[in-house]
Amino acid sequence: MPASPSAPRPPALRDIPYMGVIYVVAEAMKLGFSNGHPDWCNLGQGQPEVGEMAGAPPRISSVEIEPGDHAYGPIEGTPELREAVAAYYNRLFRQGKSSQYGPENVAVAQGGRLALSRALAAVAPVTLGYQLPDYTAYEDMLELHLARITPIPLRTSESTGFMLTPELFERTVVDQGLTALLVSNPCNPTGRVLAGDDLAKVIETGRRHGVTMFMDEFYSHFIYDEAPGGGAATAGAGPVSCAPLIEDVNEDRVFIFDGLTKNFRYPGWRIGWIVGPEDMINTIGRMGSSMDGGPSRIAQRAALAALEPGVADQETTALRDAFVAKRNLMVQRLSALGVRFAAEPVSTFYAWGNLADLPAPLNEAKTFFRRALERKVMTVPGEYFDVNPGRRRTAPSPYSQWMRFSFGPPMDNLVLGLDRLEALVNEAR
């Protein structure tokens, strides 16, 4: 008698949802989008424009490869790049301080997400706080480690412009027993930034309570100053970082994540880094030996040229001048359409807007997203930033009427996208 067929086996892979921006791109591709397509406007993109820019140094377009670059490199990065990153932080943030960063305080990884993933894979069992809304990729990074990490959301309020306040942080540390914090500052998607006294209070609270701080500073140079009484913003004087607030680089439990992706406009190079206490950097480096094998020697050699002080300062100054103009245009145009901001962006290249006052059905983010796609404009619905590891919260997202708009594209493409959104909204009225 023939054996009965086996019951079908479950799939070997778990279900992995698209990250917000990747989902947007996947849906746009169904309608003909491709990177660089001249008739598409990606107002959802998570990278800055990467071409020549007024006032910036020429784009680095070549690198001389040495024979040793064909071999595996050190897991934690080449000594030359680790030294250059340490010098960059000391020059910008640690002048006159007795405690200085050295190459032993730096680990290089193949991009920012990998740097963050290495760090989270290396943590011991912790109760980890994270703000809402925040960077979409945190969700799966945390979900991979739910056996060790207990994530605690710190939901920010529209009334504070979605700012993570020192009071909210300290209250959660005390009430929930936080032992770690993961936060993007400046914040993707809100364009808000903890700075000055508020940032100092957060760092001091972490120090006082022994909280390990994972500070994602990938937008640290995108800083804009609001005009008193409203009006157009101006380019900020320089970057915002928690690095000046570190008392001892080897004692304070603060990790800083950054790289060339955003602030230097080289996302394709995939160069990110972690700066922190030497012993903890060593641990994260050992995690990289099994997780990814280390970053490209070739990309690291090119990165040395980008971090030359004169080149770096010229690039980041030009970046603020170019992006504040696009920021002002986007805020003005969207406001005129009826998009409302809890607080206008003072950092990043994102505007976090509320669609509630738009004509139905465009007052719902997913519908707006679909209708905009039909006009070859990409945006990112706000609920993708409602980071929810393990989908433990089952209530509807409070961000269903919020949208992240990106002013990352070049000015002419940005204008075209805003023109199309204006036509979309006007036709619905």
C-alpha positions in Angstrom: 0.0 0.0 0.0 1.6 3.3 -1.0 2.6 5.7 1.8 0.3 8.6 2.3 1.8 12.0 1.3 3.5 13.9 3.9 1.8 17.0 5.4 3.2 20.1 3.8 6.0 21.6 5.8 5.9 25.3 6.8 8.2 27.6 4.9 11.8 27.8 6.2 11.8 31.6 6.0 10.0 33.9 8.4 7.8 36.6 7.0 9.8 39.8 6.8 7.8 43.0 5.9 9.3 45.6 3.7 10.9 48.6 5.6 8.9 51.7 4.8 11.1 53.3 2.1 11.7 49.9 0.5 8.0 49.2 0.3 7.5 52.5 -1.3 10.1 51.8 -3.9 8.7 48.3 -4.6 5.2 49.7 -5.2 6.6 52.4 -7.4 8.6 49.9 -9.5 5.3 48.2 -10.3 4.3 51.4 -12.0 7.6 51.9 -13.9 9.9 53.6 -11.4 13.6 53.0 -11.6 16.5 54.8 -9.9 17.3 57.9 -11.8 14.2 57.9 -14.0 13.7 61.5 -15.0 10.0 61.5 -14.8 9.7 60.2 -11.3 9.9 62.4 -8.1 11.1 60.4 -5.1 9.9 62.6 -2.2 10.2 59.5 -0.1 13.9 58.9 -0.6 16.1 58.3 2.4 19.3 59.5 0.8 20.5 63.0 -0.1 21.2 64.1 -3.6 24.6 62.7 -4.5 25.8 64.9 -7.5 27.8 68.1 -7.7 26.4 70.8 -5.4 27.1 74.5 -5.3 29.9 75.4 -2.9 30.8 71.7 -2.2 34.1 70.2 -3.2 34.2 68.1 -6.4 32.7 64.6 -5.9 35.4 61.9 -5.2 35.2 59.7 -8.3 38.3 57.6 -8.1 40.6 55.9 -5.6 44.0 54.3 -6.1 43.8 50.7 -5.0 46.9 49.3 -3.3 47.9 45.6 -3.5 46.9 44.9 0.1 43.4 46.2 -0.7 42.6 43.0 -2.5 42.8 41.1 0.8 40.4 40.9 3.8 40.8 43.9 6.0 40.6 44.2 9.8 37.1 43.5 11.1 37.0 46.8 13.0 38.3 48.9 10.1 41.7 49.9 8.8 43.9 51.7 11.3 44.1 54.7 9.0 40.4 55.2 8.8 39.9 54.6 12.5 42.5 57.3 13.2 40.8 59.7 10.7 37.4 59.2 12.3 38.8 59.8 15.8 40.6 62.9 14.7 37.4 64.2 13.0 35.5 63.9 16.4 38.3 65.4 18.4 38.7 68.4 16.0 34.9 69.1 15.9 33.8 68.3 19.4 36.7 67.5 21.8 39.1 70.5 21.6 40.5 71.5 24.9 39.1 68.3 26.6 41.5 66.0 28.5 39.7 62.9 27.3 40.2 62.4 23.5 39.1 59.7 21.1 41.7 57.4 19.6 41.5 54.8 16.9 40.8 52.2 19.6 37.5 54.0 20.2 36.3 53.5 16.6 34.8 50.6 14.7 34.0 50.8 11.0 31.2 48.8 9.4 29.8 48.4 5.9 27.1 51.0 6.4 25.1 52.5 9.2 22.5 49.7 9.5 25.2 47.1 9.8 26.9 49.2 12.5 23.7 49.4 14.4 23.0 45.7 13.8 26.4 44.8 15.2 25.8 46.8 18.3 22.4 45.3 19.0 23.6 41.8 18.4 26.3 42.4 21.0 24.1 43.6 23.8 23.5 41.5 26.9 19.9 41.1 28.1 18.6 44.7 28.4 15.5 46.8 28.8 15.9 49.1 25.8 13.9 52.3 25.3 13.3 53.8 21.9 11.3 56.9 20.8 8.2 57.0 18.6 8.1 57.8 15.8 11.6 56.8 14.7 13.6 55.1 12.0 11.7 52.2 10.4 14.7 49.8 10.3 14.9 49.7 14.1 11.8 47.5 14.2 13.4 44.4 12.6 16.8 45.1 14.2 15.2 44.8 17.6 12.8 42.0 16.6 15.8 39.8 15.8 16.8 40.0 19.5 13.6 39.8 21.4 15.0 36.9 23.4 17.5 39.3 25.0 16.1 42.8 24.4 12.9 44.0 26.0 11.9 47.1 23.9 10.1 49.9 25.7 8.5 52.6 23.5 8.8 56.3 24.5 6.0 57.8 22.5 6.6 61.5 21.9 3.7 64.0 21.8 2.4 66.2 19.0 2.2 68.9 21.6 6.0 68.9 22.0 6.6 68.7 18.2 7.4 65.0 18.6 10.5 65.8 20.7 11.9 63.2 23.1 12.0 65.4 26.2 14.5 64.9 29.1 11.5 64.5 31.4 10.0 61.7 29.4 13.3 59.9 29.2 14.0 60.1 32.9 10.5 59.1 33.9 10.8 56.0 31.7 14.2 55.2 33.0 12.9 55.2 36.6 9.5 53.6 35.9 10.6 51.0 33.4 14.1 50.3 34.6 15.7 51.1 31.2 19.3 49.9 30.9 19.7 51.2 27.3 18.3 53.8 24.9 18.3 53.7 21.0 17.4 57.0 19.4 18.0 58.8 16.1 19.1 62.4 16.8 18.5 64.3 14.6 15.3 62.3 14.2 14.2 60.5 11.1 11.2 61.1 10.3 10.3 64.2 12.3 13.3 66.5 11.6 13.5 67.3 15.3 16.8 67.4 17.2 17.8 67.2 20.8 20.4 69.9 21.3 21.8 72.3 24.0 20.5 71.9 27.5 17.9 69.2 26.6 20.6 67.0 25.0 22.9 67.6 28.0 20.1 66.6 30.4 19.5 63.3 28.5 23.1 62.4 28.4 23.5 63.2 32.1 20.4 61.1 33.0 21.9 58.2 31.1 25.2 58.7 33.0 23.5 59.0 36.4 21.4 55.9 35.9 24.0 53.7 34.1 22.0 53.6 30.9 23.9 52.6 27.8 23.1 55.2 25.1 23.0 54.2 21.4 23.0 57.7 19.6 22.3 57.5 15.9 23.7 60.8 14.6 23.6 60.1 10.8 21.9 63.5 10.1 24.1 65.5 12.5 25.2 68.1 9.9 21.7 68.8 8.5 21.0 71.6 11.0 18.8 74.7 10.3 18.1 77.7 12.4 14.4 78.8 12.6 13.8 82.5 12.1 12.3 84.3 15.2 8.6 84.7 14.7 8.5 82.3 11.7 9.7 82.7 8.2 12.5 81.1 6.3 15.1 79.1 8.2 18.8 79.7 7.7 21.7 77.2 7.6 22.9 76.2 11.0 26.5 77.1 12.1 27.6 73.5 12.4 26.7 69.9 13.5 24.9 68.7 16.6 26.3 65.8 18.5 26.5 64.4 22.0 30.3 64.0 21.6 31.1 67.3 23.4 29.1 66.1 26.4 31.1 62.9 27.0 33.2 63.3 30.2 35.5 60.3 29.6 35.5 58.6 26.3 36.3 55.2 27.9 33.9 55.5 30.9 30.7 57.1 29.6 28.5 54.4 28.1 27.7 56.3 25.0 28.0 55.0 21.4 27.8 57.4 18.5 26.8 56.1 15.1 27.5 58.0 11.9 29.2 57.7 8.6 29.5 59.0 5.0 26.0 58.0 4.0 24.1 61.2 4.8 26.4 64.0 6.0 28.9 63.4 3.2 26.4 62.3 0.5 28.2 59.0 -0.3 25.5 56.4 0.5 26.7 53.9 -2.1 30.1 53.6 -0.4 28.5 51.9 2.6 30.8 53.4 5.2 29.5 53.8 8.7 31.2 53.9 12.1 30.7 53.5 15.8 32.5 55.7 18.3 32.5 54.7 22.0 34.4 53.2 24.9 37.4 51.0 23.9 36.3 47.9 25.7 32.8 48.0 24.3 34.1 48.8 20.8 36.3 45.7 21.0 33.2 43.6 21.8 31.3 45.0 18.9 34.3 44.3 16.7 34.3 40.7 17.7 30.6 40.5 16.8 31.6 41.7 13.3 33.9 38.7 12.9 31.0 36.3 12.7 28.3 38.7 11.4 29.8 40.3 8.3 33.6 39.9 8.0 34.5 43.6 8.0 34.2 46.5 5.7 35.7 47.0 2.2 39.3 48.2 2.2 38.6 50.1 -1.1 35.7 52.1 0.3 37.7 52.9 3.4 40.6 54.2 1.4 38.3 56.5 -0.5 36.8 57.6 2.8 40.1 59.0 3.9 39.9 61.7 1.2 36.4 62.6 2.3 37.5 63.2 5.9 40.3 65.5 5.1 39.5 68.5 7.3 39.2 71.1 4.5 37.2 68.8 2.2 34.9 67.7 5.1 34.2 71.2 6.3 33.5 72.5 2.8 31.1 69.6 2.0 29.1 69.9 5.2 28.9 73.7 5.0 27.6 73.6 1.4 25.2 70.8 2.4 23.5 73.0 5.0 23.2 75.9 2.5 21.7 73.8 -0.2 19.3 71.8 2.0 18.0 74.7 4.0 16.7 76.2 0.7 15.0 73.0 -0.2 13.6 72.7 3.4 12.1 76.2 3.1 10.5 75.5 -0.2 9.0 72.2 0.9 7.6 73.6 4.1 6.1 76.6 2.3 4.6 74.6 -0.5 3.1 71.9 1.7 1.7 74.4 4.2 0.0 76.2 1.4 -1.7 72.9 0.4 -3.0 72.4 3.9 -0.4 70.0 5.3 0.1 70.8 9.0 3.4 70.5 10.9 3.5 69.9 14.7 6.9 71.6 14.4 8.8 72.5 11.2 12.0 70.5 10.6 15.2 71.9 12.0 17.3 69.0 10.9 17.5 66.0 8.5 15.9 66.3 5.0 12.4 65.3 6.0 9.2 67.1 6.7 6.8 65.2 9.0 3.3 66.5 8.0 -0.3 65.9 9.0 -2.8 65.4 6.2 -5.9 65.7 8.3 -6.9 69.1 6.8 -6.7 67.9 3.2 -9.9 66.9 1.3 -11.0 63.3 1.7 -9.7 60.8 0.8 -6.3 62.5 0.7 -6.5 63.0 4.4 -5.5 59.4 4.9 -1.8 58.7 4.4 -2.0 55.4 2.5 -4.6 56.8 0.1 -2.5 59.9 -0.4 0.5 57.6 -1.1 -1.4 55.6 -3.7 -2.8 58.7 -5.5 0.6 60.4 -5.5 2.2 57.2 -7.0 -0.3 57.5 -9.9 1.4 60.9 -10.6 4.9 59.4 -10.3 5.5 61.0 -6.9 6.7 58.8 -4.0 6.1 59.6 -0.3 6.2 57.5 2.9 3.1 56.9 5.1 3.7 57.8 8.7 2.7 54.5 10.2 5.9 52.9 9.0 7.7 54.9 11.6 5.5 53.5 14.4 8.3 51.0 15.4 6.7 47.9 16.9 9.1 45.0 17.4 7.2 41.7 17.5 4.0 43.5 16.6 3.2 43.5 20.3 1.0 46.6 20.1 -2.2 45.7 18.2 -4.1 49.1 18.3 -4.2 51.1 15.1 -1.2 53.4 14.6 -1.7 57.0 15.6 0.2 58.1 12.5 -2.3 57.1 9.9 -2.7 60.7 8.8 1.0 61.6 9.0 3.4 61.5 6.0 7.2 61.8 5.7 8.1 64.0 2.8 11.8 64.0 1.7 13.6 67.0 0.3 16.6 64.8 -0.5 16.3 65.1 -4.3 17.8 67.9 -6.3 15.9 71.2 -6.4 14.4 70.8 -9.9 13.1 67.3 -9.1 11.7 68.5 -5.8 9.9 71.4 -7.5 8.4 69.0 -10.1 7.2 66.6 -7.3 5.6 69.5 -5.3 3.9 70.8 -8.5 2.3 67.4 -9.0 1.2 67.1 -5.4 -0.4 70.6 -5.7 -2.3 69.5 -8.7 -3.4 66.3 -6.9 -4.8 68.2 -3.9 -6.4 71.0 -5.9 -8.3 68.5 -8.1 -9.7 66.9 -5.0 -11.1 70.2 -3.7 
